[in-house]
Amino acid sequence: MESDNPKRAASKPGHEASYDPEVDMAKGQVAITGVPDAHMKRNFSILSIIAMGYNNTNSWVAIAASFSIAIQSGGSVSLLYGIIVVFFAMLCTGITLAELASVYPTAGGQYHFTSILASQRWSKVLSYTSGIAALFAWITLGASIALSTTNVLMAIVIRWQPEYETKSWHYFLVYQLLNGIMVAYNIFLTNKTLWIYNLGFLLSISTFLALTITCPSRSAAHVSSSHTWGEFVNGSGGWPDGISFLTGLSTPQFMYSGLDATLHLAEECLDPERIVPKAVVVTVIVGLLTAFPFAIAILYSYNNVQASLDSPTGFPIFFIWEKATHSPVAATVFMAALFVVSLVALNAVHQTASRLTWSFARDEALFFSRRLAGIHPSLGVPVYSLLLDGLAVLLVGIVYVCSTTAFNAFISTAVVVAQISYAIPAALLLTRRRSADYLPPDRTFQVPHALGFLCNVVCILWAIVLTIFFTFPTEFPVTGGNMNYASVVLAIMLILGVGNWYAYARRHYHGPRLEM
């Protein structure tokens, strides 16, 4: 089916590789209306988009950064079995997204899927809900990675300057500095240095291999397998073991934060309907292949991981690395590598979040949409969308000044709203009975109907589980300092999202629709 609009089909001078969703998706699959022209070059090949997706999730790094949550909520049992449980749930989620991305490869990702799958009556409100949830997920993910990167840097300082007395505002200032640097890098350099993601990928994998080999081989500790795999340590102080286990899943779930990254870069990819679905599924699989061995290696490197929670650096994994290697220098080198990898991840998150913001503004869902949807003519990036995302991450960081457990809240919020944004199109796909009208049989990525149905159901159920248990406080007694502020952040998001809907989006927003 060819486009009958020559203007849409024409390439733009200087943008020969620009991607027009309506034209590409009309060839042999489906025809969509309501997706404006894209004005960004297609730079990502299959390898570079996989590297980009990996840099967003960086699963073993996520385990290292949030190690204390799982250890406090069940110990090694919670971490190891939690990784397996989360892998199954997120593989189902990834397959759901991949199937839809093979038919509808646009920067809108899950909210465009929702707009297309929903009935005319509900399309607008449901796709807006999915989109605003995804946008908030990326903002809080950016905040969590910025704070994690800050924690890595400050831990190194504390280890080598033990007399240094830290204050929460010290962390806040470093957080804002790193956030500002990565926004500026995205504006001026990222499009010219896409190799940074390949470098980040190689450094991450190299560090992972070095850690998983060095720590167990250098460690003199004797670790009991029965304790590691069979003894549940409930450190919550009040929750039953089952609830403690579920709240501890924040750590393994965090390793798949940003799973939808490659969806939002579809309009900058070569052959997106083929490579984006593969990138999503590969991201899930590589996440397991790195996070699970890493977790095993660390847990067998030191026989008292609970003691690491009281480390003066505030970064338990640093304590374990030093004990395992018997060398503060070696542990610091690993931390330095972790810092660089985390910076690349923060850069990737800002890039992805800005593309989602740009797409949402292109569909006129946000105030100042005309500005936010603009692409800088020489830089080739959505500058105002990047600035807005950077500002949002800056504001979210203020929560840290109020509570030292803000990192937990950022993680919980990011994964909850992200999974909700995935579950909405999954539910709509089921209401459409996975019809060939919406999932053409000649699509580039497909699974058997029964498996696809199972994946859609698991995606929805997992969103319910996360929403319920990830807002629980992780320890008792609950105080202002250790409260899980995820519920507060979610309430603020709800107010902002509903406010924007009634003040602007209800009148202006329009998502893509399927031409039947």
MIDREN-659034 format. One record per residue: x, y, z of N, C-alpha, C in turn. Coordinates in steps of 0.2 Angstrom, whole numbers. Example, Ala and Ser with C-alpha at 12.3 -4.5 7.8 and 13.67 -1.06 7.14 Angstrom:
2
NODE_neast_nnorth_nup_caeast_canorth_caup_ceast_cnorth_cup
NODE_66_-28_39_62_-22_39_66_-16_39
NODE_64_-11_35_68_-5_36_64_0_39
//
This chain:
516
NODE_neast_nnorth_nup_caeast_canorth_caup_ceast_cnorth_cup
NODE_4_-6_0_0_0_0_4_6_0
NODE_4_10_-5_9_16_-6_5_22_-3
NODE_9_27_-1_6_33_2_4_37_-4
NODE_-2_40_-4_-5_44_-9_-3_52_-8
NODE_2_53_-3_4_60_-2_11_60_-4
NODE_13_63_-10_20_64_-12_24_68_-7
NODE_21_73_-4_24_77_0_27_73_6
NODE_23_69_9_25_65_15_31_60_13
NODE_30_57_7_35_52_5_42_55_3
NODE_42_61_1_48_64_-1_53_65_5
NODE_60_64_3_65_65_8_66_72_8
NODE_69_74_14_70_81_15_78_82_14
NODE_80_88_11_87_90_9_91_89_16
NODE_96_86_15_100_85_21_98_80_26
NODE_92_77_25_90_71_29_88_65_25
NODE_92_63_21_90_58_16_88_52_20
NODE_91_51_26_89_45_30_83_46_35
NODE_80_52_34_75_53_39_69_48_38
NODE_65_46_44_61_41_44_54_43_44
NODE_49_41_40_42_43_40_38_37_42
NODE_36_37_48_32_31_50_26_29_46
NODE_22_34_43_17_32_39_18_29_33
NODE_24_31_30_25_28_23_28_21_24
NODE_33_20_29_36_13_30_31_8_33
NODE_26_10_37_22_5_40_16_4_35
NODE_16_7_30_10_6_25_12_1_20
NODE_19_-1_20_21_-6_15_20_-13_17
NODE_15_-16_15_14_-23_16_11_-25_23
NODE_10_-20_27_8_-22_34_1_-18_35
NODE_2_-12_38_-4_-8_40_-3_-1_38
NODE_-8_3_38_-8_10_36_-10_14_42
NODE_-6_19_44_-8_23_50_-8_30_48
NODE_-13_33_51_-14_41_50_-13_44_57
NODE_-10_50_56_-9_55_62_-2_55_65
NODE_3_52_61_9_52_63_13_57_59
NODE_15_63_62_18_68_58_25_66_55
NODE_28_69_51_35_68_48_40_68_54
NODE_45_64_53_51_64_58_56_69_54
NODE_60_72_58_65_76_55_72_74_58
NODE_73_68_60_80_66_63_83_61_58
NODE_89_61_58_92_56_54_92_49_57
NODE_92_44_53_93_37_55_100_35_56
NODE_102_35_62_109_33_63_110_26_66
NODE_105_23_69_106_17_73_106_11_69
NODE_111_7_69_111_0_65_109_-5_71
NODE_108_-11_69_106_-16_74_111_-17_80
NODE_118_-16_79_122_-17_84_122_-10_88
NODE_122_-5_85_122_2_89_115_2_93
NODE_110_0_91_103_1_95_103_-4_100
NODE_106_-10_99_107_-15_105_111_-12_110
NODE_117_-9_108_121_-6_113_118_0_117
NODE_114_3_113_110_9_116_105_6_121
NODE_101_1_119_97_-3_124_100_-5_130
NODE_106_-9_129_110_-11_135_112_-6_139
NODE_114_0_137_117_5_141_111_8_145
NODE_105_8_143_99_10_147_98_6_152
NODE_98_-1_151_96_-5_157_103_-7_161
NODE_108_-9_158_114_-11_161_113_-15_167
NODE_110_-21_166_107_-25_172_112_-26_178
NODE_118_-28_176_122_-30_182_124_-24_186
NODE_124_-18_183_126_-11_186_120_-10_190
NODE_114_-11_188_108_-10_192_108_-14_198
NODE_110_-20_198_110_-25_203_115_-22_208
NODE_121_-20_206_126_-17_210_124_-11_214
NODE_120_-6_210_118_0_213_113_-1_218
NODE_108_-6_217_103_-6_222_103_-13_226
NODE_109_-15_227_111_-21_230_108_-22_237
NODE_108_-16_241_106_-16_248_98_-17_249
NODE_94_-15_244_87_-16_244_85_-24_245
NODE_88_-28_240_87_-35_240_90_-38_246
NODE_96_-36_248_99_-40_254_95_-38_261
NODE_92_-32_261_88_-31_267_81_-34_267
NODE_79_-36_261_72_-39_260_72_-46_258
NODE_76_-50_262_77_-57_260_83_-60_259
NODE_88_-55_259_95_-58_258_97_-61_251
NODE_101_-65_250_103_-68_244_98_-72_241
NODE_93_-75_245_88_-78_242_83_-74_238
NODE_82_-68_240_78_-63_237_81_-61_231
NODE_87_-60_231_91_-57_225_91_-63_219
NODE_93_-69_221_94_-74_216_88_-76_213
NODE_83_-78_217_77_-80_214_73_-75_211
NODE_74_-69_214_70_-63_212_72_-61_204
NODE_79_-62_203_81_-61_196_78_-66_191
NODE_77_-72_193_73_-77_189_66_-75_188
NODE_63_-73_193_56_-71_193_55_-65_188
NODE_59_-60_189_58_-54_186_60_-55_178
NODE_65_-59_177_67_-61_170_61_-64_166
NODE_57_-69_169_51_-72_166_46_-66_165
NODE_45_-62_170_40_-57_169_42_-52_163
NODE_48_-50_163_50_-45_159_51_-48_152
NODE_53_-54_151_53_-57_145_46_-57_141
NODE_41_-59_145_34_-58_143_33_-51_141
NODE_35_-46_145_33_-39_143_37_-37_137
NODE_44_-40_136_48_-38_130_45_-41_124
NODE_42_-47_124_39_-50_118_33_-46_116
NODE_29_-44_121_23_-40_120_25_-34_116
NODE_30_-30_119_32_-24_115_35_-25_109
NODE_39_-31_108_42_-32_102_37_-34_96
NODE_32_-37_98_27_-39_93_24_-33_90
NODE_22_-28_95_19_-22_92_24_-17_89
NODE_30_-17_91_35_-13_88_37_-15_81
NODE_36_-22_79_37_-24_73_32_-22_68
NODE_26_-19_70_21_-17_66_20_-9_66
NODE_21_-7_72_21_1_73_27_4_76
NODE_32_4_72_39_7_74_39_15_74
NODE_36_18_80_37_25_80_40_27_87
NODE_42_33_87_45_35_94_40_35_99
NODE_34_35_98_29_35_103_29_29_107
NODE_31_23_104_31_17_108_24_15_110
NODE_24_13_117_18_10_120_12_15_119
NODE_13_21_120_7_25_119_4_26_112
NODE_8_25_107_6_25_100_2_18_99
NODE_5_13_102_2_6_102_-5_7_105
NODE_-6_10_110_-12_11_114_-17_15_110
NODE_-15_20_107_-19_24_103_-22_20_97
NODE_-18_16_94_-20_12_88_-25_6_90
NODE_-23_3_96_-27_-3_98_-34_-1_101
NODE_-34_5_104_-40_7_108_-46_8_103
NODE_-52_8_106_-58_10_102_-58_18_101
NODE_-61_20_96_-61_28_95_-63_31_101
NODE_-68_29_105_-70_32_111_-65_33_116
NODE_-61_28_117_-56_27_123_-49_29_120
NODE_-48_29_114_-41_30_111_-37_36_114
NODE_-40_41_114_-37_47_117_-35_47_124
NODE_-39_45_128_-38_46_136_-33_40_138
NODE_-34_34_135_-30_28_136_-22_29_134
NODE_-22_32_128_-15_33_125_-12_39_129
NODE_-15_44_131_-12_49_135_-10_46_141
NODE_-14_42_144_-12_39_151_-6_35_150
NODE_-5_31_145_1_27_144_7_31_142
NODE_6_37_139_11_41_137_14_45_143
NODE_9_48_147_11_52_153_15_47_158
NODE_12_41_158_16_36_163_23_34_161
NODE_23_33_154_30_32_151_35_38_152
NODE_32_44_151_36_50_152_39_51_159
NODE_34_50_164_36_50_171_41_45_173
NODE_40_39_170_45_33_171_52_35_169
NODE_52_38_163_59_40_161_62_46_165
NODE_58_50_168_61_55_172_63_53_179
NODE_59_48_182_61_45_188_67_40_187
NODE_67_37_181_73_33_180_80_37_179
NODE_79_43_176_85_48_175_87_50_182
NODE_82_51_187_84_53_193_87_48_197
NODE_85_42_196_88_36_200_95_35_198
NODE_96_35_191_103_34_189_108_40_191
NODE_105_46_190_109_52_192_111_51_200
NODE_106_49_204_108_48_211_113_42_212
NODE_112_37_208_116_31_209_123_33_207
NODE_124_36_202_130_39_199_134_43_205
NODE_130_47_208_132_52_213_134_47_219
NODE_131_42_221_132_38_226_139_34_225
NODE_140_32_219_147_29_217_152_34_218
NODE_152_40_216_157_45_216_158_47_224
NODE_153_48_227_154_50_234_157_44_239
NODE_155_38_237_158_32_240_165_32_240
NODE_168_33_234_175_33_233_178_39_237
NODE_175_45_237_178_50_241_178_48_248
NODE_173_45_251_172_43_258_177_38_260
NODE_178_33_255_183_28_257_190_31_257
NODE_192_36_253_199_38_253_200_44_258
NODE_194_47_260_194_53_264_190_52_270
NODE_191_47_274_186_45_280_184_50_284
NODE_188_56_285_187_61_289_181_66_286
NODE_180_65_280_175_69_277_168_68_279
NODE_165_73_282_158_72_284_153_74_279
NODE_149_69_277_145_71_271_138_74_274
NODE_135_78_269_128_80_271_124_79_265
NODE_117_78_266_113_76_260_113_82_254
NODE_115_88_256_115_93_251_121_92_247
NODE_127_89_250_133_88_245_131_83_240
NODE_127_78_241_125_73_236_120_77_231
NODE_116_81_234_111_85_229_115_89_224
NODE_120_92_226_124_96_222_128_92_217
NODE_131_87_219_134_82_214_129_80_209
NODE_123_78_211_118_75_207_116_80_202
NODE_115_86_204_113_91_199_119_93_194
NODE_125_93_196_131_94_192_131_88_186
NODE_130_82_188_130_76_184_125_77_179
NODE_119_78_182_113_79_177_114_85_172
NODE_116_90_174_118_96_169_123_94_164
NODE_128_91_166_133_89_161_130_84_156
NODE_126_79_158_124_75_153_119_78_149
NODE_115_82_151_110_86_147_114_90_141
NODE_119_93_144_123_97_139_127_93_134
NODE_129_87_136_132_82_132_127_80_126
NODE_121_79_129_116_76_124_114_82_119
NODE_114_88_121_113_93_116_118_94_111
NODE_124_94_113_130_96_108_134_91_105
NODE_134_85_109_139_80_107_136_73_105
NODE_131_71_108_128_64_107_128_62_100
NODE_124_66_96_123_64_89_130_63_85
NODE_135_66_88_141_66_84_146_61_87
NODE_144_58_93_148_53_96_144_47_98
NODE_140_44_93_136_38_95_140_32_97
NODE_147_32_95_151_27_97_152_27_105
NODE_150_32_109_150_32_116_146_26_119
NODE_141_24_115_137_18_118_140_12_116
NODE_144_11_111_148_5_110_154_5_115
NODE_157_10_117_162_11_122_159_9_128
NODE_153_12_130_150_10_136_148_3_137
NODE_146_0_131_144_-7_131_150_-12_133
NODE_156_-10_129_162_-14_130_165_-13_137
NODE_165_-7_140_167_-6_146_163_-10_152
NODE_156_-10_151_152_-13_155_153_-21_155
NODE_153_-23_149_154_-31_149_161_-33_151
NODE_166_-29_150_173_-30_152_173_-30_160
NODE_170_-25_163_170_-24_170_166_-30_173
NODE_161_-32_170_157_-37_172_161_-44_173
NODE_165_-45_167_169_-51_167_174_-51_172
NODE_178_-45_173_183_-44_178_180_-46_185
NODE_175_-43_186_172_-44_193_170_-51_194
NODE_166_-54_190_164_-61_191_170_-66_191
NODE_175_-64_188_181_-69_189_186_-67_195
NODE_187_-61_196_192_-59_201_189_-60_208
NODE_183_-57_209_181_-57_216_180_-64_219
NODE_177_-69_216_177_-76_219_184_-79_219
NODE_188_-78_214_195_-81_214_199_-78_219
NODE_199_-72_221_203_-69_226_201_-70_233
NODE_194_-71_233_191_-71_240_193_-77_244
NODE_195_-76_250_197_-82_255_191_-84_259
NODE_185_-81_258_179_-83_262_176_-90_260
NODE_173_-93_265_170_-99_263_162_-98_264
NODE_159_-98_258_152_-97_258_148_-103_257
NODE_143_-104_262_139_-110_262_133_-109_256
NODE_133_-114_252_128_-114_247_121_-115_249
NODE_120_-118_255_114_-119_258_111_-113_261
NODE_116_-109_263_114_-102_266_112_-97_260
NODE_116_-97_255_116_-93_249_109_-94_245
NODE_107_-100_244_102_-102_240_95_-104_244
NODE_96_-105_251_90_-108_255_88_-104_261
NODE_92_-99_263_91_-95_269_88_-88_268
NODE_82_-87_270_78_-81_269_80_-76_275
NODE_83_-71_273_84_-66_279_80_-60_278
NODE_75_-60_283_70_-54_283_72_-48_287
NODE_74_-43_284_77_-37_287_72_-32_288
NODE_66_-33_286_61_-27_286_59_-25_293
NODE_59_-30_298_57_-28_305_50_-29_306
NODE_46_-31_301_39_-32_302_35_-35_297
NODE_37_-35_291_33_-38_285_34_-46_286
NODE_29_-49_284_29_-57_283_35_-58_277
NODE_37_-64_277_43_-66_272_40_-65_265
NODE_34_-66_263_32_-66_257_31_-59_254
NODE_29_-54_259_29_-47_257_36_-44_256
NODE_40_-46_261_47_-44_261_51_-46_255
NODE_49_-52_252_52_-54_246_50_-50_240
NODE_43_-49_240_40_-45_234_43_-38_234
NODE_44_-35_240_46_-28_241_54_-28_239
NODE_57_-33_240_64_-34_238_66_-35_231
NODE_60_-36_227_61_-37_220_63_-30_216
NODE_63_-25_220_65_-18_217_71_-19_214
NODE_76_-23_217_83_-23_214_83_-27_208
NODE_80_-33_207_80_-36_201_76_-33_195
NODE_70_-30_198_66_-26_193_70_-20_190
NODE_74_-17_194_78_-11_192_82_-13_186
NODE_84_-19_186_89_-21_180_86_-21_173
NODE_79_-20_173_75_-19_167_72_-13_166
NODE_74_-8_170_71_-1_169_74_2_162
NODE_69_5_159_71_7_152_71_2_147
NODE_67_-3_148_66_-8_143_64_-6_136
NODE_60_-1_137_56_2_131_61_7_127
NODE_67_8_129_72_13_126_72_13_119
NODE_73_7_116_74_6_109_67_8_105
NODE_62_7_108_55_9_105_55_17_103
NODE_58_21_108_58_28_107_63_31_102
NODE_67_26_100_73_28_95_71_25_88
NODE_65_22_87_63_19_81_64_23_75
NODE_63_30_76_63_34_70_70_37_69
NODE_75_34_72_82_36_71_86_29_69
NODE_82_24_68_85_17_66_84_16_59
NODE_89_12_57_89_9_50_84_3_50
NODE_79_2_46_75_-4_46_72_-5_53
NODE_68_0_56_66_-1_63_61_-7_64
NODE_57_-9_60_52_-14_61_56_-21_62
NODE_62_-21_60_66_-27_60_70_-27_66
NODE_74_-22_67_79_-21_72_77_-19_79
NODE_72_-15_80_69_-13_86_66_-19_90
NODE_62_-23_87_60_-29_91_65_-34_94
NODE_70_-35_89_76_-39_91_80_-36_97
NODE_81_-29_97_84_-26_102_81_-26_109
NODE_74_-26_109_70_-26_115_71_-33_118
NODE_71_-38_114_71_-45_117_79_-47_119
NODE_83_-45_115_90_-46_116_92_-42_123
NODE_89_-36_124_91_-33_130_89_-37_136
NODE_83_-40_136_80_-44_141_85_-50_143
NODE_87_-53_137_91_-59_138_98_-58_140
NODE_101_-52_138_108_-50_140_107_-48_147
NODE_102_-45_149_101_-43_156_102_-49_161
NODE_99_-55_159_99_-61_163_106_-64_163
NODE_109_-64_157_116_-67_156_121_-63_160
NODE_120_-57_162_125_-53_165_123_-52_173
NODE_117_-51_174_115_-49_181_115_-56_185
NODE_113_-61_183_113_-67_187_120_-70_189
NODE_124_-71_184_131_-73_186_135_-68_190
NODE_133_-61_189_136_-56_193_134_-57_201
NODE_127_-58_201_125_-59_208_128_-65_212
NODE_128_-70_208_131_-76_211_138_-75_213
NODE_142_-72_209_149_-71_210_150_-67_216
NODE_146_-62_217_147_-57_223_145_-61_229
NODE_139_-64_229_137_-68_235_142_-73_237
NODE_145_-76_233_150_-81_235_157_-78_236
NODE_158_-71_236_164_-68_237_165_-66_244
NODE_160_-66_248_160_-63_255_155_-67_259
NODE_156_-69_265_152_-73_269_147_-70_273
NODE_147_-63_273_143_-59_278_140_-53_274
NODE_136_-54_269_134_-48_265_130_-44_269
NODE_127_-46_275_123_-42_279_127_-36_282
NODE_133_-38_283_138_-33_286_139_-27_282
NODE_139_-28_275_140_-23_270_135_-18_270
NODE_129_-19_273_124_-14_274_126_-8_278
NODE_131_-9_283_133_-4_288_140_-1_285
NODE_142_-2_279_148_1_277_148_8_277
NODE_153_11_280_153_19_280_153_22_274
NODE_154_19_268_154_22_262_146_23_259
NODE_142_19_262_135_19_260_134_15_254
NODE_139_12_252_138_8_245_141_1_247
NODE_136_-4_248_138_-10_251_142_-14_246
NODE_141_-14_239_145_-18_235_152_-16_235
NODE_154_-9_236_161_-7_237_164_-11_242
NODE_161_-11_248_163_-15_254_165_-22_252
NODE_160_-25_248_161_-32_247_167_-33_242
NODE_168_-29_237_173_-29_232_180_-29_236
NODE_180_-24_240_187_-23_244_188_-29_248
NODE_183_-32_252_185_-38_256_186_-44_251
NODE_183_-45_246_185_-50_241_191_-50_238
NODE_193_-44_236_200_-43_232_206_-42_237
NODE_204_-40_243_209_-39_248_213_-33_246
NODE_210_-28_242_214_-22_239_209_-17_238
NODE_210_-11_242_206_-5_241_207_-2_234
NODE_213_-3_232_214_0_225_210_-4_220
NODE_210_-10_220_207_-14_215_199_-12_215
NODE_197_-12_221_190_-11_222_188_-4_220
NODE_192_1_221_191_8_218_192_8_211
NODE_196_4_208_196_4_200_189_1_198
NODE_187_-4_201_180_-6_199_175_-1_200
NODE_175_3_205_170_8_206_171_14_201
NODE_177_15_199_178_20_194_175_18_187
NODE_176_12_186_173_9_180_165_9_180
NODE_163_8_186_155_8_187_153_15_186
NODE_157_20_189_155_27_188_155_29_181
NODE_160_27_177_159_29_169_154_26_166
NODE_152_19_167_147_16_164_140_19_166
NODE_140_21_172_134_24_175_133_31_171
NODE_138_35_170_137_41_166_135_40_159
NODE_137_35_156_135_33_149_127_31_150
NODE_125_28_155_118_26_156_114_32_157
NODE_117_37_161_113_43_162_112_47_155
NODE_117_47_151_117_50_145_112_47_140
NODE_112_40_140_107_36_136_100_38_138
NODE_99_38_145_92_39_148_90_46_146
NODE_94_51_146_92_58_144_90_58_136
NODE_94_54_132_93_54_125_86_51_124
NODE_85_45_127_78_42_126_72_46_129
NODE_73_48_135_68_52_138_66_58_133
NODE_71_62_130_69_67_126_66_65_120
NODE_67_59_117_64_57_111_56_56_113
NODE_55_53_119_48_52_121_44_58_122
NODE_48_63_125_45_70_126_43_73_119
NODE_48_73_115_47_75_108_41_72_105
NODE_41_66_105_35_62_102_29_64_105
NODE_28_65_111_22_67_115_20_74_113
NODE_25_78_113_24_85_111_22_86_103
NODE_25_81_99_23_81_92_15_80_91
NODE_13_76_96_6_74_96_2_79_100
NODE_5_84_102_2_90_106_-2_88_112
NODE_2_84_116_0_82_123_2_86_128
NODE_7_91_127_10_94_132_10_102_131
NODE_10_106_136_10_113_136_17_115_132
NODE_16_120_128_22_122_124_24_117_119
NODE_19_113_116_21_107_112_25_110_106
NODE_23_115_103_27_118_97_34_118_98
NODE_36_121_104_43_122_106_46_115_107
NODE_43_111_111_46_104_113_46_100_107
NODE_42_100_102_42_96_96_47_98_91
NODE_51_104_92_55_106_87_62_103_87
NODE_65_102_82_72_99_81_77_104_79
NODE_82_105_82_87_110_81_90_109_74
NODE_90_114_69_92_113_62_99_110_62
NODE_103_113_66_110_111_65_113_105_70
NODE_110_105_76_112_100_80_108_93_79
NODE_102_94_76_98_88_75_95_84_81
NODE_94_88_86_91_85_92_85_90_95
NODE_81_87_99_75_91_101_78_95_108
NODE_81_100_107_84_104_112_79_105_118
NODE_73_108_116_69_110_122_66_104_126
NODE_65_98_122_63_92_126_69_90_130
NODE_75_90_128_81_89_132_81_93_139
NODE_80_100_138_80_104_143_75_103_148
NODE_69_101_146_63_100_150_64_94_154
NODE_67_88_151_68_82_155_74_83_160
NODE_79_87_158_84_89_163_81_93_169
NODE_77_98_167_74_101_173_69_97_177
NODE_66_92_174_62_88_178_66_83_183
NODE_72_81_180_76_77_184_79_81_190
NODE_80_87_188_83_92_194_78_92_199
NODE_71_93_197_66_94_202_65_88_207
NODE_65_82_203_64_76_207_69_75_212
NODE_75_77_210_81_76_215_80_80_222
NODE_75_85_222_74_88_228_72_83_234
NODE_68_78_231_66_73_236_71_70_240
NODE_77_70_238_83_67_241_85_71_248
NODE_84_77_247_85_82_253_80_80_259
NODE_74_78_257_69_76_262_70_69_265
NODE_73_65_261_73_58_263_79_54_260
NODE_84_51_264_89_47_262_87_41_258
NODE_81_39_259_79_33_255_75_35_249
NODE_77_41_246_74_43_240_76_39_234
NODE_82_36_234_84_31_229_79_26_228
NODE_77_23_234_72_17_233_66_20_230
NODE_63_26_232_57_28_229_58_29_222
NODE_63_32_220_64_33_212_64_27_209
NODE_67_21_211_67_15_208_60_12_208
NODE_57_12_213_50_10_214_45_13_209
NODE_46_20_209_41_24_205_43_22_197
NODE_49_22_196_51_21_189_48_15_186
NODE_49_9_190_47_3_187_39_2_187
NODE_36_5_192_29_4_193_25_8_187
NODE_27_14_186_23_18_180_26_15_173
NODE_32_13_173_34_10_166_30_4_165
NODE_29_-1_170_25_-7_168_18_-5_167
NODE_15_0_170_8_2_169_8_4_161
NODE_13_8_159_12_10_152_13_4_147
NODE_16_-1_149_17_-7_145_10_-11_145
NODE_7_-11_151_1_-16_152_-5_-13_149
NODE_-5_-7_147_-11_-4_144_-12_-6_137
NODE_-7_-6_133_-7_-9_126_-8_-16_126
NODE_-5_-20_131_-5_-27_132_-13_-29_133
NODE_-16_-25_137_-23_-27_139_-27_-25_133
NODE_-26_-20_129_-30_-18_123_-29_-24_118
NODE_-23_-26_117_-21_-31_112_-26_-38_114
NODE_-27_-39_120_-31_-45_122_-38_-43_120
NODE_-40_-37_121_-47_-36_120_-48_-36_112
NODE_-43_-35_108_-44_-36_101_-42_-43_99
NODE_-42_-48_104_-41_-55_103_-34_-56_98
NODE_-30_-52_99_-23_-52_95_-25_-53_87
NODE_-30_-49_85_-32_-50_78_-27_-48_73
NODE_-28_-52_67_-23_-50_62_-24_-43_59
NODE_-29_-40_61_-30_-33_58_-25_-29_62
NODE_-23_-31_68_-18_-27_72_-12_-30_72
NODE_-11_-36_72_-5_-40_71_-4_-44_65
NODE_-3_-41_59_-3_-44_53_2_-50_53
NODE_0_-56_50_3_-62_50_10_-61_46
NODE_11_-56_42_18_-55_39_22_-51_43
NODE_21_-49_49_25_-45_53_32_-48_54
NODE_37_-44_55_44_-46_55_46_-50_62
NODE_42_-49_67_43_-52_74_36_-55_76
NODE_36_-62_77_30_-65_80_32_-71_84
NODE_27_-73_88_27_-79_92_21_-82_91
NODE_21_-89_93_14_-93_92_9_-89_96
NODE_3_-90_94_-3_-86_97_-4_-87_104
NODE_-3_-93_106_-4_-95_113_1_-92_118
NODE_7_-92_115_13_-89_119_12_-81_119
NODE_10_-78_114_9_-71_114_3_-69_119
NODE_-2_-74_119_-8_-72_124_-5_-73_131
NODE_-1_-78_132_2_-79_139_6_-73_141
NODE_10_-70_136_15_-65_137_11_-58_139
NODE_5_-57_135_1_-51_136_-2_-52_143
NODE_-4_-58_146_-7_-58_152_-2_-57_158
NODE_4_-60_157_9_-59_162_11_-52_163
NODE_11_-48_157_13_-41_157_8_-37_161
NODE_2_-39_160_-4_-35_164_-3_-37_172
NODE_-3_-44_173_-3_-46_180_4_-43_184
NODE_9_-43_180_15_-40_183_14_-33_185
NODE_11_-29_181_10_-22_183_6_-21_189
NODE_1_-26_190_-3_-26_196_1_-27_202
NODE_5_-32_202_10_-34_207_14_-28_209
NODE_18_-25_204_22_-20_206_19_-14_209
NODE_13_-12_206_9_-6_209_7_-7_216
NODE_6_-13_218_4_-15_225_10_-15_230
NODE_15_-19_228_20_-20_233_26_-15_233
NODE_27_-12_227_33_-7_227_31_-1_230
NODE_25_0_233_24_7_237_24_5_244
NODE_25_-1_246_26_-3_253_33_0_256
NODE_33_2_262_39_4_266_43_-3_266
NODE_50_-2_266_54_-8_266_56_-10_273
NODE_55_-6_278_57_-8_285_52_-4_290
NODE_53_-7_296_49_-5_302_54_-3_307
NODE_52_1_312_46_6_311_47_11_306
NODE_41_13_303_41_18_298_42_25_301
NODE_47_29_298_48_35_300_49_40_294
NODE_49_46_295_50_51_290_56_50_286
NODE_61_47_289_68_46_286_68_40_281
NODE_64_34_283_64_28_280_58_27_276
NODE_53_31_276_47_30_272_48_29_265
NODE_44_25_262_45_24_255_40_29_251
NODE_44_34_249_41_40_246_38_39_239
NODE_38_32_237_36_31_230_28_33_229
NODE_24_32_235_17_33_235_16_41_234
NODE_21_45_237_20_52_237_22_54_230
NODE_27_51_227_29_53_220_24_51_215
NODE_21_45_216_15_43_212_9_48_212
NODE_8_50_218_2_55_219_3_61_215
NODE_10_64_216_11_70_212_11_69_205
NODE_13_63_202_13_62_195_5_62_193
NODE_1_59_197_-6_58_195_-9_65_195
NODE_-7_70_200_-10_77_200_-7_80_194
NODE_-1_80_192_2_83_186_-1_81_180
NODE_-2_74_179_-5_71_173_-12_73_172
NODE_-16_73_177_-23_74_176_-24_82_175
NODE_-19_86_179_-20_93_178_-18_95_170
NODE_-13_92_168_-11_93_161_-16_91_156
NODE_-20_85_157_-25_83_153_-31_88_153
NODE_-33_90_158_-39_95_158_-37_102_156
NODE_-31_104_157_-29_111_155_-27_111_148
NODE_-24_106_145_-22_106_138_-23_100_134
NODE_-21_94_136_-21_89_132_-28_87_129
NODE_-33_87_133_-40_85_132_-42_89_125
NODE_-40_95_124_-42_99_118_-37_98_112
NODE_-31_96_114_-26_97_108_-23_90_106
NODE_-22_85_111_-19_79_110_-22_75_105
NODE_-18_72_100_-21_67_95_-16_62_94
NODE_-17_55_95_-13_50_93_-14_47_86
NODE_-10_43_84_-11_40_78_-17_35_78
NODE_-20_33_72_-25_29_71_-24_24_65
NODE_-27_18_66_-26_13_60_-31_14_55
NODE_-29_14_49_-34_14_43_-36_7_42
NODE_-42_6_43_-45_-1_42_-48_-1_35
//
